[in-house]
Amino acid sequence: MTGTLPFRSDITNDETWDISDLFSSDEEFYQTLKDTLKNAQAFNKQYEQRLNNAENINAALKVYSELLIQVDRMANYAELRLSVDTANETAQTLSAKFSTTYGKIASELSFVVSEILAVSDQTLAELIRTTQYPHFLTKLKESKPYQLTPEVEKVLASLSPTFEHAYDLYGTTKMLDIHFESFNHDGKDYPLDYATFENEYEDHPDQAFRTKSFKYFSDALRKYQHTTAATYNMQVQQEKIEADLRGYDSVIDYLLQDQEVTREMFNRQIDVIMSDLAPIMQKYAKLLKRVHGLEVMGFEDLKVSIDPEYEPEISIEESKKYIFGALNVLGDDYLEMVESAYNDRWIDFAQNKGKDTGAYCASPYASHSYVFISWTGKMAETFVLAHELGHAGHFTLAQAHQNYLESEASMYFVEAPSTMNEMLMSNYLFKNSDDPKFKRWVIGSIISRTYFHNMVTHLLEAAYQREVYNKVDQGESLTAPVLNQIMRDVYGQFFGDSVKLTEGTELTWMRKPHYYMGLYSYTYSAGLTIGTVMSQRIQNEGQPAVDAWLDTLKAGGSKSPVELADIAGIDIRTDAPLKSTIGYIGSLVDELEKLTDEIDNA
């Protein structure tokens, strides 16, 4: 699909999600926003300076949860409205109004944590033993050394909307301000924007086309590199200020606190992949170079399929067969959720002007999940859809079995259910054919879509982020040349001489929103590590492993990531699961090479 994208207003309803389960109209949203602020003020008046015993704290936490559910409901509605059409002024106004009012609501609620942490250790221990919020309170207890005075916490809460401004500014620059020139190839003009480049051009089978589209894309990004660098610097410097205020040794320690992850676990994920996976991916890059007859393997060639001519096309309707077939092993209740996602319009498939890039799953506690995707008709997108439905299945089960404060798992674990579904998809596809070309396509998709995306692209983001925060901890500010050099060094370290880092590679940091979400990028590889080991358990052990996995999903945020992995029968205290996963990736690349030899010699 290389024509001009339609406007959102021209998209048929069957390709869009229905967010009326959240709010029937913007008017209802604005009324709820007004009511929630009023209720937060009443809550403050009723409970402030009274959270000094277990009975009052438990009563307050119930009301506190109800208020946060409304905030979560409104936050998701604002995001869903805006992300499908970022140029829509009504959606922009609604999002801005929510952001402003959220600061006022957060300010009214900030006393809850401060007062709970002010009670005696004995009272807090009693609460943890007897309350329905034990893990939530345990996490609070662990953060106590870094708690500021109630007055300061209230000020920080009231300022919280401004902490989101860097992310908002990044999105505005990315989706609204950057102008991409169309380009001509073989006598035909091609429009260019984020959606066309990342969804269609980046893996185009023609190397000359890929090279040209990457150059035009990079040339447009380069014009905004200094603005984007200043925006990113604003984000990390404000994180550094808060980390220092709270007494953390580093920004990284501050950002890991809420994830319940040690610095050793964070570093291990990056260091082991950089050392052990790099040679495997260099071998994969050289195989792509050989298969496509490339004189030079450039950065812009890394996303090309092992066999572009074999890429099957698939309609939204046809995708159901593969999604249901792959996820069938998880049981009838899980499939019922998937059926609802299709039938009740939980999924936004549309491609339209102004729609944000990528894919995500939003899961407001007040209703159900919503999946954001841009469907181009490529078979590989069944992996993306299975991934996002993995998030939906996780949150559906967690929210059904946990209260709001205990429902959301640590960021470290949150990508495990999604990436596990991708592995189930690959296992299902393997069963459907013994044809070498089909098997090669399946393995190629697993490597390029699942492992390359999650354990290379996102992991290199994480390695880049670590270097950024090290510089920030040393008191440095970030400029575009500094960020460009870090990015180039990280890619150079990983790929060595197997890939030419084409001019524009260094601007890759400009393309990802994850840097505005804390230490998120590395968690994709952590989740995929758990997902890979779990999918192999399910394949080898059957129903007992499935039951263990469903119990893990139901636990939501009531356990730490280490404890969640324990329920699944996986010990992430050591590097054994990660090394096992990397070994599996190595076997896939070996099999890909073997199948290629077989096909070439046929």
Secondary structure, DSSP 8 states (H G I E B T S, - for coil): --S----GGGS-GGGS--GGGT-SSHHHHHHHHHHHHHHHHHHHHHHTT---SHHHHHHHHHHHHHHHHHHHHHHHHHHHHHHT-TT-HHHHHHHHHHHHHHHHHHHHHTHHHHHHHHS-HHHHHHHHHHSS-HHHHHHHHHHGGG---HHHHHHHHHTHHHHTHHHHHHHHIIIII-----EEETTEEE--SHHHIIIIITT-S-HHHHHHHHHHHHHHHHTTHHHHHHHHHHHHHHHHHHHHHHT-SSHHHHHHHTTT--HHHHHHHHHHIIIIIHHHHHHHHHHHHHHTT-SS-BGGGTTS-S-GGG--B--HHHHHHHHHHHHGGG-HHHHHHHHHHHHTT-EE----TT--SS-EEE--TTS--EEE----SBTTHHHHHHHHHHHHHHHHHHHHHS-GGGTS--TTTTTHHHHHHHHHHHHHHHHT---HHHHHHHHHHIIIIIIHIIIIIHHHHHHHHHHHHHHHHTT----HHHHHHHHHHHHHHHHGGGSB--TTGGGGGGG-SGGGSSS-HHHHHHHHHHHHHHHHHHHHH-HHHHHHHHHHHHHTTSS-HHHHHHHTT--TTSSHHHHHHHHHHHHHHHHHHHHHHHHHT-
